Amino acid sequence: MDRVRLLAAYERMVLIRRVEERVAVLYRDGLVPGFVHTSVGQEACAVGALVHARPGDVITSTHRGHGHVLAKGLPTRQMLAELMAKEAGACRGRGGSMHVADPGLGIFGANGIVGAGLPIAVGAAHALRGRGTGDVVIAFFGDGAVATGAFHESMNLAALWRLPLVFFCENNRFSEFSRAEDQHPVPMRDRATAYGMAFVELPGNDVEAVADGMAQVLAEVRAGEGPVLVESVTARVRGHYEGDEQRYRERAELAEVAAGDPLLIARARLLDLGVPEADVERAERRAEAEVEDAEKFARESADPDPAGAGDYVYVTRPAYRDGAGPPAAAADTRPAAGAGDRPSSGSRILRQAMRDALVADPSVFLAGIDVAGGNVFGLTRGLASEFPDRVLDTPIAETAIMGLGVGAAMAGLRPVVELMYLDFLGVCLDQIMNQAAKLRFMTGGAVTVPMVVRTQFGSGRSSGSQHSQSLEALLAHIPGLTVVMPSFGDDAYGLLRTAIEDDNPVVFIENRLLYERKWPMPAASHRVPLGKARAVRPGRDVTIVSWSRMVLEALAAAETLAQQGIEAEVLDLRTIVPLDREAVLASLARTNRLVIAHEAVVDFGVGAEIAALAVNEGFWSLDAPVRRVGAAYTPAPYAPSLERQWGANAADIVQAVQEVTAC
């Protein structure tokens, strides 16, 4: 670097150091709540890595990310106000020390989950490449993240797709309280080689060396040569967190770390280059004055209004009536099937919904395991040939797939990512639960995550305990997610189109036993609003609330009951979240009795939430106890005879209705 740029880098490093020192004091004094992880000693990594960054470049960061976001340009005022939990903070006081973000500056967020920013970086890099501007992603992570599955899945997918992504490892040689040599049997260089990725090692305490090395790395990545793994060897001066006494470290080691202070190295270099000491001191005073100003600003700023505690969980959805889409849908001119047309299978209807979405919006893309080949059920067959750059196969790497969706959505695309089986939720839940669902809230509304996770489930085919689970209750318990479970072909089409157009993360759960049922093909303009139940059969004696395939069992039960003189109203929820509480209560007010039927196990399920609704808000409408119908509280059996005994069907619903109508 020339002297001017080196002096600017030094000033930024001093700013970061003084911020971290001030934060430690404020935390000690109780003015910064929660947890704090400072980056004292690692300033050269953050500043050097971003000296040559462009405004359009994106970074993802870690729980030790204060230096990264300041180096990327986050105003110090907003930084300290966020840590002090003020409304004027970068995330309106909703993120805090581990979750600082500003997507407008390309800061896609620090992250409290080790390694979780890496899959998001993959998604952002995919989106940036599509823009063709040469912008790149720099994904910061510590050496501790190297042992996580998210690291390996992200490295693999980035290398496979040759994404414009720099994996920047700040190796401070400690994973929390453990030394790196006790954690990792393979050097970082070998990990890069294993994925066919270029590797660069940089002296992380020398900002000039880091910046010069990154200049070459960024030039190569911008030129389309694929991702690079950078290891910047540095030191962590303070503990893993503020309050950590570091009893696991020797005093001699800490003294050695202090001698390699990156600020001392940079200051000495400036003087060697002939920069007047007065200029260096002026830079130091400017940085210190900026911290003083930022602290004053933060102290004087208001706390968030408690009345807004529930803000920024969901993006407000446009209102439109069932069957008709938003104004943008008027461009969809494909007519509905005529009376003489053959009915279409559920799988073909879903495929048509995805195709129509791809035609209507160039920001939509599909990705997942074998998606380009048609997926395991053939639902996407033929789409890759029509949209070769937007229907993408991925490795078997569910965490990377979900992170791809999150990062791409944050960068402006509308991903539809596939989770092959709902049962596989456990291997990628973090990206759905802690990233997609929470990012809007944790950034104070600065982020939208318009992604759809398509998945399927279904018992009744001897798929066994790991391929038959109904896990909607788990997802419904996560604020920030929308959970959709259609029962009929027209709803499947309309709900999927609406979900893709929605600005919130949606988990769209199909039942595979409905794929070959036949329905008329809806028009391309057909939409179904999220959060609106539908009464699919009127009745006066009892309400049966259900969703997905069990709605068909409820309808069959209602026919049987009608022969006995019992008229059952069948209410199809269609979406679990938002739950149409008003529709449930209105139906209960008409019939005064309630049976809830679902494919999931009865215990602790969505049915329990609806029952609680009935005995609270709907208490005065009840003339009988609420009954729930579902599977027994065991894993799904494999043997057909056991599975039939385990699951629920129309006969079970009939019996439950008979019990409540006898009261």
C-alpha positions as CSV (number, residue, x, y, z in Angstrom):
1,M,0.0,0.0,0.0
2,D,1.1,3.6,-0.5
3,R,1.5,5.8,2.5
4,V,-1.9,7.5,2.2
5,R,-3.8,4.2,2.1
6,L,-1.6,2.7,4.9
7,L,-2.3,5.7,7.1
8,A,-6.1,5.4,6.5
9,A,-5.9,1.7,7.3
10,Y,-4.0,2.5,10.5
11,E,-6.6,5.0,11.5
12,R,-9.4,2.4,11.0
13,M,-7.5,-0.1,13.1
14,V,-7.1,2.4,15.9
15,L,-10.8,3.1,15.7
16,I,-11.6,-0.6,16.0
17,R,-9.2,-1.0,18.9
18,R,-10.6,2.0,20.8
19,V,-14.2,0.9,20.1
20,E,-13.4,-2.6,21.5
21,E,-11.7,-1.1,24.6
22,R,-14.6,1.2,25.2
23,V,-17.1,-1.6,24.7
24,A,-15.3,-3.7,27.3
25,V,-15.7,-0.9,29.9
26,L,-19.3,-0.3,29.0
27,Y,-20.0,-4.0,29.3
28,R,-18.3,-4.1,32.7
29,D,-20.4,-1.1,33.8
30,G,-23.7,-2.8,32.7
31,L,-24.3,-0.5,29.8
32,V,-23.9,-3.2,27.1
33,P,-26.2,-6.1,27.9
34,G,-25.9,-9.7,26.8
35,F,-22.6,-11.2,25.6
36,V,-19.6,-9.4,24.2
37,H,-16.7,-11.0,22.2
38,T,-14.0,-8.4,21.3
39,S,-11.5,-8.6,18.4
40,V,-8.6,-6.9,20.1
41,G,-5.4,-8.1,18.3
42,Q,-7.2,-9.0,15.1
43,E,-7.7,-5.5,13.7
44,A,-5.2,-6.1,10.8
45,C,-7.3,-9.0,9.5
46,A,-10.6,-7.0,9.3
47,V,-9.1,-3.8,7.9
48,G,-6.5,-5.5,5.6
49,A,-9.2,-7.9,4.1
50,L,-11.4,-5.0,3.2
51,V,-9.0,-2.3,2.1
52,H,-9.7,-3.2,-1.6
53,A,-13.4,-4.1,-1.1
54,R,-16.0,-2.3,-3.2
55,P,-19.3,-0.9,-1.9
56,G,-21.1,-3.6,-3.8
57,D,-19.2,-6.4,-2.1
58,V,-20.8,-8.4,0.7
59,I,-19.4,-9.6,4.0
60,T,-20.7,-12.2,6.4
61,S,-19.2,-12.2,9.9
62,T,-19.0,-13.9,13.2
63,H,-19.8,-13.4,16.9
64,R,-16.5,-11.6,17.1
65,G,-17.5,-9.2,14.3
66,H,-17.2,-5.7,15.5
67,G,-14.0,-5.1,13.5
68,H,-15.4,-6.5,10.3
69,V,-18.5,-4.3,10.2
70,L,-16.5,-1.2,11.1
71,A,-14.0,-2.0,8.4
72,K,-16.8,-2.4,5.9
73,G,-18.1,1.1,6.7
74,L,-20.7,0.8,9.4
75,P,-20.9,4.2,11.2
76,T,-19.4,4.0,14.7
77,R,-22.5,5.8,16.1
78,Q,-24.8,3.1,14.9
79,M,-22.3,0.4,16.1
80,L,-22.2,1.6,19.7
81,A,-25.9,2.4,19.8
82,E,-26.6,-1.1,18.7
83,L,-24.4,-2.7,21.4
84,M,-26.0,-0.4,24.0
85,A,-29.4,-1.7,22.8
86,K,-30.7,1.7,21.5
87,E,-33.3,2.3,18.8
88,A,-30.7,4.3,16.9
89,G,-28.5,1.3,16.6
90,A,-27.8,-0.4,13.3
91,C,-30.5,-3.0,14.0
92,R,-32.7,-0.9,16.2
93,G,-31.4,-2.6,19.3
94,R,-32.7,-6.0,18.1
95,G,-29.4,-7.6,17.2
96,G,-26.8,-6.7,19.7
97,S,-23.1,-7.5,19.8
98,M,-23.3,-10.9,18.0
99,H,-25.7,-9.9,15.2
100,V,-24.8,-6.5,13.9
101,A,-25.8,-6.0,10.3
102,D,-26.5,-3.4,7.6
103,P,-27.4,-5.0,4.3
104,G,-27.4,-1.6,2.6
105,L,-23.7,-1.5,3.2
106,G,-23.2,-5.1,2.2
107,I,-23.0,-6.3,5.8
108,F,-25.1,-9.4,5.8
109,G,-24.7,-9.9,9.5
110,A,-22.5,-11.1,12.2
111,N,-23.7,-14.4,13.5
112,G,-24.0,-16.0,16.9
113,I,-23.9,-19.5,15.5
114,V,-20.3,-20.7,14.7
115,G,-20.0,-21.3,10.9
116,A,-23.5,-20.3,10.1
117,G,-22.5,-17.3,8.0
118,L,-20.7,-19.5,5.5
119,P,-23.8,-21.0,3.8
120,I,-25.4,-17.6,3.7
121,A,-22.2,-16.3,1.9
122,V,-22.6,-19.0,-0.7
123,G,-26.1,-17.8,-1.4
124,A,-25.1,-14.2,-1.6
125,A,-22.2,-15.1,-3.9
126,H,-24.6,-16.9,-6.2
127,A,-26.8,-13.8,-6.4
128,L,-23.8,-11.4,-7.0
129,R,-22.4,-13.5,-9.8
130,G,-25.8,-13.3,-11.6
131,R,-25.5,-9.5,-11.6
132,G,-22.3,-9.6,-13.6
133,T,-20.8,-6.6,-11.8
134,G,-17.7,-8.3,-10.5
135,D,-18.7,-7.9,-6.8
136,V,-17.6,-10.6,-4.4
137,V,-18.4,-12.0,-0.9
138,I,-15.8,-12.1,1.9
139,A,-16.9,-14.6,4.5
140,F,-15.1,-14.1,7.8
141,F,-14.9,-17.1,10.2
142,G,-12.6,-18.3,12.9
143,D,-10.5,-21.5,13.1
144,G,-13.2,-23.1,15.3
145,A,-15.7,-23.1,12.4
146,V,-13.5,-25.4,10.4
147,A,-14.8,-28.4,12.3
148,T,-18.5,-27.6,11.5
149,G,-20.5,-29.2,8.8
150,A,-21.5,-25.8,7.5
151,F,-17.9,-25.0,6.6
152,H,-17.4,-28.2,4.5
153,E,-20.8,-28.0,2.8
154,S,-20.2,-24.3,1.9
155,M,-16.6,-25.0,0.6
156,N,-17.9,-27.8,-1.5
157,L,-20.7,-26.0,-3.1
158,A,-18.7,-22.8,-3.7
159,A,-15.9,-24.8,-5.3
160,L,-18.4,-26.8,-7.4
161,W,-20.2,-23.7,-8.7
162,R,-16.9,-21.6,-8.8
163,L,-18.6,-18.8,-6.9
164,P,-17.0,-15.3,-6.3
165,L,-16.3,-16.0,-2.7
166,V,-13.4,-15.5,-0.4
167,F,-13.4,-17.7,2.7
168,F,-11.4,-15.6,5.1
169,C,-10.3,-17.6,8.2
170,E,-9.0,-15.5,11.1
171,N,-7.0,-18.1,12.8
172,N,-6.4,-16.8,16.3
173,R,-5.4,-20.3,17.3
174,F,-8.1,-20.7,19.9
175,S,-11.6,-22.3,19.6
176,E,-13.3,-20.8,22.7
177,F,-11.0,-22.3,25.4
178,S,-9.2,-24.9,23.3
179,R,-6.0,-24.6,21.2
180,A,-6.3,-25.1,17.5
181,E,-3.8,-27.9,17.5
182,D,-6.1,-29.8,19.8
183,Q,-9.0,-29.4,17.5
184,H,-7.9,-29.8,13.9
185,P,-5.8,-32.8,12.7
186,V,-5.4,-31.3,9.1
187,P,-3.8,-28.0,8.2
188,M,-6.0,-25.4,6.5
189,R,-4.0,-25.6,3.3
190,D,-4.9,-29.3,3.0
191,R,-8.6,-28.5,3.4
192,A,-8.5,-26.1,0.5
193,T,-6.6,-28.7,-1.6
194,A,-9.3,-31.3,-0.8
195,Y,-11.9,-29.1,-2.5
196,G,-9.7,-28.0,-5.4
197,M,-9.6,-24.5,-4.1
198,A,-6.8,-22.0,-4.2
199,F,-5.2,-21.3,-0.8
200,V,-3.4,-18.2,0.5
201,E,-1.8,-17.8,3.9
202,L,-1.3,-14.3,5.2
203,P,0.5,-12.8,8.3
204,G,-2.6,-11.6,10.1
205,N,-0.9,-9.0,12.3
206,D,0.5,-7.1,9.4
207,V,-2.2,-5.0,7.8
208,E,-0.1,-4.1,4.8
209,A,0.7,-7.8,4.0
210,V,-3.0,-8.7,4.5
211,A,-4.1,-5.9,2.2
212,D,-1.5,-6.7,-0.5
213,G,-2.4,-10.4,-0.4
214,M,-6.1,-9.7,-0.6
215,A,-5.6,-7.4,-3.5
216,Q,-4.4,-10.3,-5.6
217,V,-7.0,-12.7,-4.2
218,L,-9.9,-10.3,-4.9
219,A,-8.6,-9.6,-8.4
220,E,-8.6,-13.4,-9.2
221,V,-12.0,-14.0,-7.7
222,R,-13.6,-11.0,-9.5
223,A,-12.1,-12.4,-12.8
224,G,-14.2,-15.6,-12.3
225,E,-11.4,-17.9,-11.2
226,G,-13.5,-19.3,-8.4
227,P,-13.4,-19.2,-4.6
228,V,-10.3,-18.9,-2.5
229,L,-9.6,-19.9,1.1
230,V,-7.4,-17.4,2.9
231,E,-5.9,-18.2,6.3
232,S,-4.8,-15.1,8.2
233,V,-2.8,-16.2,11.3
234,T,-3.4,-13.7,14.1
235,A,-3.9,-13.6,17.9
236,R,-6.8,-13.2,20.3
237,V,-5.6,-10.8,23.1
238,R,-8.7,-10.9,25.3
239,G,-10.7,-13.9,26.3
240,H,-13.3,-15.8,24.3
241,Y,-15.8,-13.4,25.8
242,E,-15.6,-10.4,28.2
243,G,-15.1,-11.9,31.6
244,D,-13.1,-14.9,30.5
245,E,-10.0,-14.9,32.6
246,Q,-8.0,-17.1,30.2
247,R,-6.6,-19.3,32.9
248,Y,-5.9,-21.8,30.1
249,R,-3.2,-19.6,28.6
250,E,0.4,-19.0,29.9
251,R,1.6,-15.6,30.8
252,A,4.6,-15.9,28.5
253,E,2.2,-16.5,25.6
254,L,0.1,-13.5,26.4
255,A,3.3,-11.4,26.5
256,E,4.4,-12.7,23.1
257,V,0.9,-11.8,21.7
258,A,1.2,-8.2,23.1
259,A,4.6,-7.8,21.4
260,G,3.0,-8.7,18.0
261,D,0.4,-6.0,18.3
262,P,-0.8,-5.1,14.8
263,L,-1.2,-1.4,15.7
264,L,2.5,-1.2,16.8
265,I,3.6,-2.9,13.6
266,A,1.6,-0.6,11.4
267,R,2.7,2.5,13.3
268,A,6.3,1.6,13.0
269,R,5.9,0.9,9.2
270,L,4.4,4.4,8.7
271,L,7.3,6.1,10.5
272,D,9.7,4.0,8.5
273,L,8.0,5.2,5.3
274,G,8.6,8.8,6.3
275,V,5.1,9.7,7.4
276,P,5.5,12.5,10.0
277,E,4.7,11.4,13.5
278,A,2.4,14.4,13.8
279,D,0.2,12.9,11.0
280,V,0.1,9.6,12.7
281,E,-0.9,11.2,16.0
282,R,-3.6,13.2,14.2
283,A,-5.1,10.0,12.8
284,E,-5.1,8.5,16.3
285,R,-6.8,11.5,17.8
286,R,-9.5,11.4,15.0
287,A,-10.2,7.8,15.8
288,E,-10.4,8.5,19.5
289,A,-12.7,11.5,18.9
290,E,-15.0,9.4,16.8
291,V,-15.4,6.9,19.6
292,E,-16.1,9.6,22.1
293,D,-18.7,11.1,19.8
294,A,-20.3,7.7,19.2
295,E,-20.5,6.9,22.9
296,K,-22.1,10.2,23.6
297,F,-24.6,9.6,20.8
298,A,-25.4,6.1,22.1
299,R,-25.8,7.2,25.7
300,E,-28.2,10.0,24.6
301,S,-30.2,7.8,22.3
302,A,-33.6,6.4,23.3
303,D,-34.3,2.8,24.1
304,P,-36.6,0.9,21.8
305,D,-40.3,1.5,22.6
306,P,-41.6,-1.5,24.5
307,A,-44.8,-1.2,22.4
308,G,-42.7,-2.3,19.4
309,A,-41.4,-5.5,20.9
310,G,-43.3,-7.6,18.3
311,D,-42.3,-5.5,15.3
312,Y,-40.2,-6.8,12.3
313,V,-41.1,-10.5,12.7
314,Y,-43.0,-10.6,9.4
315,V,-43.2,-8.4,6.3
316,T,-46.8,-7.2,5.9
317,R,-48.6,-9.2,3.3
318,P,-50.7,-7.5,0.6
319,A,-54.4,-8.3,0.9
320,Y,-56.2,-9.9,-2.0
321,R,-59.2,-12.3,-2.3
322,D,-59.1,-16.0,-2.5
323,G,-58.6,-17.2,-6.1
324,A,-57.3,-13.9,-7.4
325,G,-53.7,-12.7,-7.3
326,P,-52.0,-9.4,-6.6
327,P,-52.0,-6.8,-9.4
328,A,-48.7,-8.2,-10.8
329,A,-50.5,-11.5,-11.5
330,A,-52.5,-9.8,-14.2
331,A,-49.6,-10.5,-16.5
332,D,-50.3,-14.2,-16.2
333,T,-52.5,-15.0,-19.1
334,R,-52.5,-18.8,-19.3
335,P,-56.1,-19.8,-19.0
336,A,-57.5,-22.4,-16.6
337,A,-58.3,-25.8,-18.0
338,G,-61.6,-26.1,-19.8
339,A,-64.4,-28.4,-18.8
340,G,-63.3,-30.9,-21.5
341,D,-59.7,-30.9,-20.5
342,R,-58.3,-33.9,-18.6
343,P,-57.6,-33.4,-14.9
344,S,-54.0,-32.9,-13.9
345,S,-52.1,-34.7,-11.2
346,G,-51.0,-32.9,-8.1
347,S,-47.4,-33.2,-9.2
348,R,-48.1,-31.7,-12.6
349,I,-50.0,-28.8,-10.9
350,L,-47.0,-28.1,-8.6
351,R,-44.6,-28.3,-11.6
352,Q,-46.8,-25.8,-13.5
353,A,-46.8,-23.4,-10.5
354,M,-43.0,-23.5,-10.4
355,R,-42.8,-23.0,-14.2
356,D,-45.2,-20.1,-14.2
357,A,-43.3,-18.5,-11.3
358,L,-40.0,-18.8,-13.3
359,V,-41.7,-17.3,-16.3
360,A,-43.2,-14.4,-14.4
361,D,-40.2,-13.4,-12.3
362,P,-36.5,-13.6,-13.4
363,S,-35.4,-13.4,-9.8
364,V,-36.9,-16.8,-9.0
365,F,-34.7,-19.9,-9.1
366,L,-35.0,-23.5,-8.0
367,A,-32.2,-25.4,-6.3
368,G,-31.9,-28.7,-4.5
369,I,-30.8,-32.3,-4.7
370,D,-31.5,-33.7,-8.2
371,V,-33.8,-30.8,-8.9
372,A,-32.5,-30.3,-12.4
373,G,-33.1,-34.0,-13.1
374,G,-36.7,-33.7,-12.0
375,N,-36.3,-34.5,-8.2
376,V,-37.0,-37.8,-6.6
377,F,-40.8,-37.5,-7.4
378,G,-40.4,-36.0,-10.9
379,L,-42.0,-32.7,-9.9
380,T,-39.4,-30.5,-11.6
381,R,-38.9,-32.7,-14.6
382,G,-38.2,-30.7,-17.8
383,L,-37.7,-27.3,-16.1
384,A,-33.9,-27.4,-16.2
385,S,-33.9,-27.6,-20.0
386,E,-36.2,-24.6,-20.2
387,F,-34.4,-22.6,-17.5
388,P,-30.9,-24.0,-17.4
389,D,-29.4,-21.2,-15.3
390,R,-32.2,-21.1,-12.8
391,V,-33.0,-24.8,-12.0
392,L,-29.9,-26.0,-10.2
393,D,-28.7,-29.3,-8.9
394,T,-26.8,-29.2,-5.6
395,P,-24.8,-31.8,-3.7
396,I,-26.4,-33.7,-0.8
397,A,-25.8,-30.8,1.6
398,E,-29.0,-29.6,3.2
399,T,-27.3,-26.9,5.3
400,A,-25.6,-25.4,2.2
401,I,-28.9,-25.6,0.3
402,M,-30.9,-23.7,3.0
403,G,-28.0,-21.2,3.4
404,L,-28.0,-20.7,-0.4
405,G,-31.6,-19.7,-0.1
406,V,-31.1,-17.4,2.8
407,G,-28.1,-15.5,1.3
408,A,-29.6,-15.3,-2.2
409,A,-32.9,-14.0,-0.8
410,M,-31.0,-11.3,1.2
411,A,-29.2,-10.3,-2.0
412,G,-32.5,-9.8,-3.9
413,L,-33.4,-13.1,-5.5
414,R,-36.4,-15.3,-4.8
415,P,-35.1,-18.8,-4.2
416,V,-37.2,-21.9,-4.0
417,V,-34.9,-24.5,-2.4
418,E,-35.9,-28.1,-1.9
419,L,-35.6,-30.2,1.2
420,M,-36.1,-33.7,-0.2
421,Y,-37.9,-35.1,2.8
422,L,-39.3,-33.1,5.7
423,D,-37.6,-35.7,7.9
424,F,-34.2,-34.2,6.9
425,L,-35.1,-31.0,8.7
426,G,-32.8,-31.9,11.5
427,V,-29.6,-31.7,9.4
428,C,-30.3,-28.1,8.3
429,L,-32.6,-26.6,11.0
430,D,-30.1,-23.9,12.0
431,Q,-30.4,-22.1,8.6
432,I,-34.2,-22.2,8.8
433,M,-34.7,-21.6,12.5
434,N,-31.8,-19.2,13.5
435,Q,-31.2,-17.5,10.1
436,A,-34.2,-17.3,7.8
437,A,-36.7,-17.0,10.5
438,K,-34.9,-14.4,12.7
439,L,-32.9,-12.2,10.3
440,R,-35.6,-9.7,9.7
441,F,-36.3,-9.3,13.4
442,M,-32.6,-9.2,14.4
443,T,-31.9,-6.5,11.9
444,G,-34.8,-4.3,12.9
445,G,-36.6,-4.8,9.6
446,A,-33.6,-4.0,7.4
447,V,-33.6,-7.5,5.9
448,T,-36.2,-9.5,4.0
449,V,-35.8,-13.2,3.3
450,P,-38.2,-14.0,0.4
451,M,-37.4,-17.7,0.1
452,V,-39.5,-20.8,-0.1
453,V,-38.4,-24.2,1.3
454,R,-40.3,-26.8,-0.6
455,T,-40.5,-30.2,1.0
456,Q,-42.8,-33.2,1.3
457,F,-44.0,-35.8,3.9
458,G,-46.5,-38.6,4.2
459,S,-47.1,-41.8,6.0
460,G,-48.9,-44.8,4.7
461,R,-46.4,-46.3,2.3
462,S,-44.1,-48.2,4.8
463,S,-41.4,-45.5,4.5
464,G,-40.4,-46.1,8.1
465,S,-39.5,-43.9,11.0
466,Q,-37.1,-41.6,9.2
467,H,-39.2,-40.9,6.1
468,S,-42.8,-40.6,7.4
469,Q,-42.8,-37.8,10.0
470,S,-45.2,-34.9,10.2
471,L,-43.1,-32.1,11.7
472,E,-45.2,-29.1,11.1
473,A,-45.5,-28.4,14.9
474,L,-41.8,-28.0,15.2
475,L,-41.7,-25.4,12.4
476,A,-44.9,-23.7,13.6
477,H,-43.1,-23.1,17.0
478,I,-40.5,-20.8,15.3
479,P,-41.6,-17.2,15.0
480,G,-40.7,-15.7,11.6
481,L,-41.6,-18.7,9.5
482,T,-44.7,-19.2,7.5
483,V,-45.9,-22.9,7.2
484,V,-48.1,-24.0,4.4
485,M,-49.8,-27.4,3.9
486,P,-52.2,-27.6,1.0
487,S,-54.8,-30.3,0.5
488,F,-56.2,-29.8,-3.0
489,G,-54.7,-29.1,-6.4
490,D,-56.0,-25.5,-6.8
491,D,-54.8,-24.6,-3.3
492,A,-51.4,-26.2,-4.0
493,Y,-51.0,-24.1,-7.1
494,G,-52.3,-20.9,-5.6
495,L,-50.5,-21.2,-2.3
496,L,-47.2,-22.0,-4.0
497,R,-47.4,-19.0,-6.3
498,T,-48.3,-16.8,-3.3
499,A,-45.5,-18.2,-1.2
500,I,-42.9,-17.5,-4.0
501,E,-44.2,-13.9,-4.3
502,D,-44.2,-13.4,-0.5
503,D,-41.4,-11.5,1.2
504,N,-41.2,-13.8,4.2
505,P,-39.5,-17.2,4.5
506,V,-42.1,-19.9,3.8
507,V,-41.9,-23.7,4.4
508,F,-44.2,-25.3,1.8
509,I,-45.0,-28.8,2.9
510,E,-46.6,-31.2,0.3
511,N,-48.0,-34.6,1.0
512,R,-46.6,-37.1,-1.4
513,L,-49.7,-39.2,-1.3
514,L,-51.5,-36.4,-3.1
515,Y,-49.0,-36.1,-6.0
516,E,-51.1,-38.5,-8.2
517,R,-54.6,-37.3,-7.3
518,K,-56.3,-35.5,-10.1
519,W,-57.7,-31.9,-10.1
520,P,-58.4,-29.2,-12.8
521,M,-55.4,-27.1,-13.6
522,P,-55.8,-23.5,-12.3
523,A,-55.2,-20.4,-14.3
524,A,-51.8,-18.7,-14.0
525,S,-53.5,-15.8,-12.2
526,H,-54.8,-18.1,-9.5
527,R,-53.6,-17.2,-6.0
528,V,-54.6,-18.3,-2.5
529,P,-53.8,-15.8,0.4
530,L,-51.7,-17.1,3.2
531,G,-53.4,-17.5,6.6
532,K,-56.9,-18.1,5.3
533,A,-58.7,-21.3,6.0
534,R,-61.4,-22.7,3.8
535,A,-64.6,-24.5,4.7
536,V,-64.6,-27.3,2.2
537,R,-67.9,-28.8,3.6
538,P,-70.7,-27.0,5.5
539,G,-72.3,-28.5,8.6
540,R,-74.2,-27.6,11.7
541,D,-73.4,-30.3,14.3
542,V,-69.6,-30.4,14.6
543,T,-66.5,-28.8,13.2
544,I,-63.7,-31.0,11.9
545,V,-60.5,-28.9,11.5
546,S,-57.8,-30.5,9.4
547,W,-55.0,-29.9,6.9
548,S,-53.1,-31.6,4.1
549,R,-54.1,-35.2,3.3
550,M,-56.2,-35.6,6.4
551,V,-58.7,-33.2,5.0
552,L,-59.7,-35.9,2.5
553,E,-60.1,-38.3,5.4
554,A,-62.2,-35.7,7.2
555,L,-64.4,-35.4,4.1
556,A,-64.8,-39.1,3.9
557,A,-65.7,-39.2,7.6
558,A,-68.3,-36.4,7.0
559,E,-70.0,-38.5,4.3
560,T,-70.3,-41.4,6.7
561,L,-71.6,-39.2,9.5
562,A,-74.2,-37.6,7.2
563,Q,-75.7,-41.1,6.7
564,Q,-76.1,-41.1,10.5
565,G,-77.8,-37.7,10.6
566,I,-74.7,-35.8,11.8
567,E,-73.7,-32.9,9.6
568,A,-70.0,-32.1,10.0
569,E,-68.4,-28.9,8.8
570,V,-64.9,-29.5,7.5
571,L,-62.4,-26.7,7.8
572,D,-59.1,-26.9,5.8
573,L,-56.5,-24.7,7.5
574,R,-54.3,-24.6,4.4
575,T,-51.7,-22.7,6.3
576,I,-50.5,-23.6,9.8
577,V,-48.7,-20.2,10.3
578,P,-50.4,-17.8,10.0
579,L,-53.2,-19.8,11.8
580,D,-56.7,-18.6,10.8
581,R,-58.0,-18.4,14.4
582,E,-61.0,-16.4,13.3
583,A,-62.2,-19.1,10.9
584,V,-61.8,-21.8,13.6
585,L,-63.7,-19.8,16.2
586,A,-66.4,-18.8,13.7
587,S,-67.0,-22.4,12.7
588,L,-67.0,-23.5,16.4
589,A,-69.6,-20.8,17.1
590,R,-71.9,-22.4,14.5
591,T,-71.5,-26.0,15.5
592,N,-70.5,-25.8,19.2
593,R,-68.3,-29.0,18.9
594,L,-64.8,-29.5,17.7
595,V,-62.7,-32.4,16.4
596,I,-59.1,-31.8,15.1
597,A,-57.6,-34.4,12.7
598,H,-54.0,-34.5,11.6
599,E,-51.5,-37.0,10.3
600,A,-48.9,-36.1,13.0
601,V,-48.7,-37.7,16.4
602,V,-51.4,-36.3,18.7
603,D,-49.2,-35.3,21.6
604,F,-47.8,-31.7,21.6
605,G,-49.0,-31.1,18.0
606,V,-50.7,-28.3,16.2
607,G,-54.0,-29.9,17.2
608,A,-53.1,-29.0,20.8
609,E,-52.8,-25.3,19.9
610,I,-56.2,-25.4,18.2
611,A,-57.7,-27.1,21.2
612,A,-56.2,-24.4,23.5
613,L,-57.8,-21.8,21.2
614,A,-61.1,-23.5,21.6
615,V,-61.1,-23.7,25.4
616,N,-59.9,-20.1,25.7
617,E,-61.3,-17.8,23.2
618,G,-64.0,-20.3,22.1
619,F,-64.9,-21.5,25.6
620,W,-68.5,-20.2,25.6
621,S,-69.2,-21.9,22.2
622,L,-68.3,-25.3,23.4
623,D,-71.0,-27.8,24.2
624,A,-68.7,-30.9,24.4
625,P,-65.0,-31.7,25.1
626,V,-62.5,-31.1,22.2
627,R,-61.2,-34.3,20.6
628,R,-57.9,-34.7,18.7
629,V,-57.3,-37.5,16.1
630,G,-53.9,-38.4,14.9
631,A,-51.0,-40.9,15.0
632,A,-50.0,-42.7,18.2
633,Y,-47.0,-41.3,20.1
634,T,-44.4,-43.6,18.7
635,P,-42.1,-43.4,15.6
636,A,-43.7,-44.4,12.4
637,P,-43.6,-48.2,12.0
638,Y,-42.4,-49.9,8.9
639,A,-44.6,-53.0,8.7
640,P,-47.9,-52.2,6.9
641,S,-50.0,-53.8,9.7
642,L,-48.3,-51.8,12.3
643,E,-48.5,-48.6,10.3
644,R,-52.2,-49.0,9.8
645,Q,-52.7,-49.4,13.5
646,W,-50.4,-46.4,14.2
647,G,-51.9,-43.8,11.9
648,A,-55.3,-42.1,11.9
649,N,-58.0,-42.4,9.2
650,A,-61.6,-41.6,8.5
651,A,-62.9,-44.2,10.9
652,D,-61.0,-42.7,13.7
653,I,-62.5,-39.3,12.9
654,V,-66.0,-40.8,12.8
655,Q,-65.5,-42.3,16.2
656,A,-64.3,-39.0,17.7
657,V,-67.3,-37.1,16.2
658,Q,-69.7,-39.7,17.6
659,E,-68.2,-39.2,21.0
660,V,-68.5,-35.4,21.0
661,T,-72.0,-35.3,19.5
662,A,-73.2,-37.8,22.1
663,C,-72.4,-35.3,24.9
